[in-house]
Amino acid sequence: MTTQTTYEQGFGQWIDAVRRERPLVHNITNLVVTNVVANALLAIGASPVMAHAHEEVGDMASIASPAELLDACLAGLTCFNVAAELTATRAQGPGTFQAALFDELFSLKAVDVDTRAHVELVVV
């Protein structure tokens, strides 16, 4: 049995909620991208924590609300995707993309996300 859910809009309100509530976002990333991910999360208004020690993961996971994890992941990826698309139209070259992406994340508006994003979730 396959189910499909289409998210037409609503992720834009997520960016506003992040800026208002400044949630703690636990990241498990490799050391190469830790700084970039932390700066991107700061740009959208979140409070990143890069706890990767095995002893810390349980504590970090206990803070999260499991019911909201899927929606939060989808919303976050959608917002980053929209910001990256907008950045691609104005970046001057490969060396300017990262800084331009942070600028775009910082100035991203809910209406931009809702008008540009289309997400479909298919569960098999």
N, C-alpha and C positions, 0 to 999 in steps of 0.2 A: 504494500500500500504506500503510495506516494502522496504527500500533501504539499501544497504550495501556498505560500503567503506572500502577498505583494504589499510592500510598504510604499505607498504613494507619497506620503508626507509625514511630518511629525518629528523628523530628526533635527530640524532647525531649533526646536524648543530645547533640545539637549544642550546645544552650545550655550544658550542663555542660562540654563540651569547650572552648567559647569562654572560659568563665570560668576554666578550668584553664590553657589554653595562651596566652590573650591574643594572638590572631593580629593581624598587621598587615592592615588592610582598606583597600584603595585605593578611593577614591571619586572619581568624576567627576560633580560636581553643579554646578548653576548657583550663582552667588554668593548668591542669595536664601536658599537652603536649606542652605548649607554648615554653618552653626553648629548647626542643628537635627539634621542627619544625624550630625555628629560627636558631639553630646551623646547621641543615641540609641545610637550604637555604644559610647560609653563606659559608658552605663547597663547594657548587657548584658555588658560585660567585654572588649570588643575594643579594639584600638589603631588608631584611624582615622588615615589620612593623606589629605590633600586635595590631592594633587599633580595639577595640571591643565595645566601647561605641556607643550607637545609634546615638549620635550627630556626630560621626566621619565617619560613614559608607558611607554616601552620598558623602562626600568629597573624600574618598578613591576610591569609585566606579567611580567617574567622571574622575579619572586619567587613568583608564583602557581603552584599545581599544577593544570595543565589538567584532569587526570582528575577532580578534585574540584570544579571550578567549578560545574557544573550542580547537583549535590547541595547545595553550599554556598549557591547562590542560592535554590534552592527552600526549603531549611531556614531561611534568613534571612528570606525573605518570609513563610513560614509562622509563624515566631516573632513577627514584627512584627504579623501579622494577628491572631493569638491575643491578643497583648497589647492591641491596639486594641479588639478585641471586649470584653475584660474591662474596659478603661478606659471604654468607652461605657456600661457599666452603672452606673458610679459617678461619672462626671464631672458637675460641677454646672452646666456651661454651656460655651459655646465658648471662653471665656477660661481655663478650667481644664483643658481637654483635654490640652494639650501637657505640662504639668507632671505630670498624672496618668498620662499615657502613659510618661513617663520613670520614674516610680515603679513602674509595672507592669512595665516591661522589667527594671528592677533586681531586682524580686522574682519574676520569672517562673520557674516550676519546670518541670522536664522532664515531670512527670506532667500538668501543665496543657496543655502543648503536645500531648502524645501523646493525651490524651483528647478534646481539642477540635478537633484538626486533621484534615482529610481533603483530600488532594491527589491530583489525577489529572493526569497528563502525557500529552497526545495529540500524537503526531508524525505529520504528514501527509506 
